[in-house]
Amino acid sequence: MTIYDLKPKFQALLRPIVRLLANKGVTPNQVTMFAMLLSIWVGVMIILTHGAKVILLFVPIFMFVRMALNAIDGLLAKEHNMKTKRGAMFNEMSDVIADVALFLPFAFISGMNPILVVLFTIIGILNEMAGVVAQTLNGERRYDGPMGKSDRVFVMGLMALLLGLGLQVDIWADVLLEVSIFLGVVSTYNRAMKGSI
C-alpha cells in the first residue's frame, strides 16, 4: 500500500481540468516541461535561501501541485490521444530530474545530514530505474512500494513543512530519512524481483 494507490481517485478529480487543457490545445509534454522547470526553480530557491522558512512552507503546496501536474500529463496522453514514445521517454526522464532538483537542495539546509539526503535521492533514482527496466523486460511498468515516487514526495514535503513551521533539525530528520531510505531499498527490490519474473 502506497500513496500511489490513491491515484485513480486523484485522477477523477483532475479530469475536468484535463478536458479544459485538451480543448485549449495543451500537450502532455508542455505540462511535463512546466512541472520540471518549476521543480528546478523551487530547488534553486531552497539552495539560495539555505532553506528559509517561507520557502519551505511553500514546498508542500508545490509538491501537491507537482503531483497534480504529473497526473495531468498522463491523462492528457492516455485519454486524449496524445501518447507518444518520445513523450513517455521525456516523462520518465523529467520525473527523475525534478526529484533530484527538489531533494538534493535539502542538503544545503543547516543541520541536515547531506549524506542521507544524497542516499535518499540516489535510492529514488534506482527505484524508478527498476520500474522502467521491468517495463522493457515484460511490458509492465512497476510501481511497487512501500516507498514509491509519491511517497518520497510526501516525505520531503512533510520535512519541509515541519522545518518551515520552526521545528529544529535534529535526530528526527535523520530517522525519517533513514527509514525512508530503507523502505526505498525494499521498494527497489520488490520492483526488480516482480519485474523480472
N, C-alpha and C positions, 0 to 999 in steps of 0.2 A: 504494500500500500504506500503510494507516494502522492504528493500534491498533483502530479501529472494525471492521476485518476479522476481529478475534478474537471479535466479539460473539456469533456462533452458539454457539461452544464455551462462552463465559461464561454464556449463557442456559441451556444444558443443565445446567450445574452448579447454577443457581438454581431450576430448575423444582420440586424438592421443597419449597423454601421458599414458592414462589409458590402451589403447591397448598394448603399449610397455611394461608396467609393468606387465600386464597379461601374455604376451608372455614370460617374464622373470621369471614367477612363483611367483611374489609378491602377497601376500594375503591382503585382506582388513584389517585384524587385525594387520598386520605388519605396514601398513600405519597409522592406528589409534594409535598404540602404539608410533610410531615415533612422531606423532603430539602432543600427550600428554606429552611425555618426553621433547620435545622441548619447549612446553609451560611452563613446570615446570622450565626448565633451564633459560628461559627468565625472569620468575618471580623472581627467586633467584638472578639473576643479577641486577634486579631493586632494590631489597632489599639491597644487599651487597653494591651497589654504591649509595644508597639513591636517585636513580633517576638521575644518571649522564646524561648530555645532549646527549653524544654519544650513550648511551644505549637507551634512549628514542627515538632518531631519528631512531633507528633500529626497534623499536616496530611496527610502522605502516607497515613496509615491512614484518615483521614476521606475523602480523595479516592477511595480504593478503595471505601469504604462508600457514598459518594455515587453512584459509577458503578453499583454493585450495585443501589441503590435506583432509579436511572433505568431499569435493565433490568427490574427487578421490576414497576414501574408499567406498563411497556409490555406485559409478558407477561400481567399481570392483565387489561389492557384487551383485548388481542387474542385470548387463548386461553381467557378465562373470560366472554366475552360482556358485557363492561363498557365497550366502546368507545363514546364519545360525542363529538360535535363540541365540546362545552364542555370535555371532558377533554383533547382534543387541543390546544385553544387554551391551556388552563391549563398543559399540559405544556411547550409551546414557550416561553411567557412565563416560567414559573418557572425553566426552564433558564438563560435569559439573566440573570434576576435573581440566581440563585445564582452564576453565573460572575462577574458584577460584584461581588457581595458577597465572593467569595473572592479575586479577583485584585487589585482596587484597593487593599486593605489592605497589599499588599506595598510600596506607595509610601511607607508610614509607617515602613518598616524603615530604620534608619540606613545610609546609603551607597548605597541603591538609587536608581536614576535614575527619578524619578516620571514623567517624560515617556515613557520607554519602557514603563513599566508601564501607563500610560493608553493608549498606542498599541496595545499588546498586547491590552488589554481591548476597545478600540473595533473593532479588526480582527476579534476574535472575534464581536462582535455583528453586524458586517456579513457575516461568514461564515455565521452562522446565518440571517440575513435572506435571503441569496442562496439558501440551501437551501429556505426556506419559500416564497419568491416563485416559485421553479421549480415548486413543487407547485401553486400557483394557476394557473400557465400551462399545465402539461401533466399534472398529476395525479401527478407523481412527486417525492417529497422527495429532494433531492440531498444526499449525504454525501461528495462527492469530497474527496480530500486534496490535498496531503500534510499539512495541519495542521487536522484537524477537532477537534471538542469533546474527544474522548478524548485526543487528542494534546496539546491545550492543558492539560488537567488533569494529564497526565503531566509536562509541562514544569514547571508550577508546583509540583507535588508533589516533583519532583526538586530544584528550587531550595530548597524548604522543608527537605527532608532534608539537603542539603549545608550550609545555614546552621545548621540545628539541631545538626548534628554539629560545628559550630565553625568551618567554613570562612568566612573573612572575605569580605565583599562586595568584589569587585574587578572587573577588566576582564572576567572570565569571565561575570559576571552580565549585563553589558551585551551581550556577544557572544551569549549564549544567548537573550536577549530579541530582539536584532536579527535573528538567524537565524529565530527563531520568527515574528516579525512578517512577515518576507519570505515565509516559507512560508505564512503566513496569507493574505497578499495573493494568492499563487499559488492557494491553495485557493478563495478567493472568486472569482477569475477563472474557475477551472475550473467551479465551480458555476453561475456566471452564464452562461457560454458553453454548457455542456451542458444547462442547464435552460431555455434559450431557443431551442433548436433546433425 
